[in-house]
Amino acid sequence: MPFLPPDTLEPLAELVRDAKVVAIGESAHHVREYYEVRHQLTRFLVERCGFSVFAMESGFSEGLAVDAWVRGGPGDLDDLAERHITYRMGQCAEMREHLLWMRSARVRFSGIDVPGSATSPLPGLHNLRALPHVDEITALVETYAKEPGLSAYAAYAAMPQPDRDRITALLADLTVRLDTGAADRTARRELRLVVLLDQLLRGNVAARDLGMAETVLELVEAGAKVVVGAANGHIQRTPMALPGVTVPTMGTHLTRRLGDAYVPIALTAVAGVTPARRRDPSAPGGVAVTAVGLPAPRQDSVEAAGAGMVRLRGAGGGATVIRVLDGWQETDVAAAYDAVLTLPEISPAEQAGAR
């Protein structure tokens, strides 16, 4: 495991002294060293700083079973990691070791994301199946949600417009029923994330990050101090610039609500090999995951400063790009993150799969 010496960890305690949420990012999913460093940082935050929940960019509905297990309940770790952590992020050994530590330390787990790896609402609907309309919604959803990855979006787009509108209308009706009834907080959160996934499928690209932020804030409102594991792009304070639109990130919403009590820390690397995604019609979901060598750091990148922890809170100017997969994301790095931890080298985790 990469060793983070005290001169890296001790300044972290000062940085997070007043934090309610600390988000630990990554420039790509399925990277061995990011799992390992995130585990070290999480242990430090739990053992030294009083954090009690590890929340992850993974389906909320699926994660309910993981939380029950880490709190001492029955279950098989391999099954939980394979089926109840979405985007296939539970497949590598380092994530499973992290879950074993959480169970021994009685640290709570929460998924924060929309269900079904952002392609299928079925896991959320399954837990709501006793409610009105859910059988009809499920029957409509199953016409597209059985497809993997990007294929589900294509199948959704091919649905007759009245069917898509019917799903949205039924979800709106069900939301009002729950809001005026006696449904518990878990059911409300599951339905809210199903609704936001429906909006994502309809083209509202801001819906997913809103849902993740809301889930984290519910944990905070319940009294938890939360460590969040998610991609750098989700945790950044500043909105994300996408082609033709600027989208508030999870970190944007958390900053608006929590201010300096939200601390985002990006993870990136100087060199190594990263998982990257390429369109491939022959691959499941139309996307192939391949291992790609990282290009040399750009002069305007945060990685150009070399390996180590850079504390950015209150800093001005500086780097204007940070790695994302094997490319670069344009952003004011000092405005986006409170700190950046740059590793000397990274490598793909074993058994990592397509997102």
Number of C-alpha atoms within 10 A of each C-alpha: 11 12 9 13 8 9 9 15 16 12 12 19 15 11 18 19 12 13 20 22 27 25 27 27 26 27 25 21 26 29 22 21 22 27 23 18 19 21 22 17 18 26 19 17 21 19 12 11 18 14 22 21 24 23 25 25 22 27 27 31 31 26 25 16 19 27 23 16 22 22 16 12 12 10 13 10 18 13 13 20 21 16 18 25 27 25 22 20 26 25 23 21 17 21 21 19 15 17 25 15 15 25 20 11 15 16 18 21 26 26 27 30 32 36 26 25 21 25 23 25 27 21 19 24 22 13 16 17 14 10 14 13 15 19 15 12 22 17 12 16 21 14 14 20 20 14 18 19 22 18 19 21 20 14 15 22 14 12 14 9 10 9 14 19 12 14 20 17 13 16 20 14 12 18 16 10 14 16 11 9 9 9 12 10 11 13 17 16 20 25 24 20 29 26 24 25 26 24 16 18 20 16 10 13 18 18 23 23 24 21 24 28 22 20 24 26 21 13 18 16 11 9 11 19 22 28 28 25 27 23 20 28 24 25 32 30 27 24 20 21 14 9 6 6 11 13 18 20 25 28 28 24 23 25 21 11 13 17 13 18 17 23 30 30 25 27 24 27 28 21 20 17 19 27 25 23 16 12 12 12 12 9 14 14 19 16 20 18 17 14 14 16 15 21 14 11 19 15 12 14 19 26 25 16 15 16 18 16 21 18 17 18 16 8 11 11 10 14 19 18 20 28 25 19 20 17 12 16 18 15 19 18 26 23 19 24 23 25 22 27 23 21 21 15 15 20 19 22 22 13 13 20 18 22 19
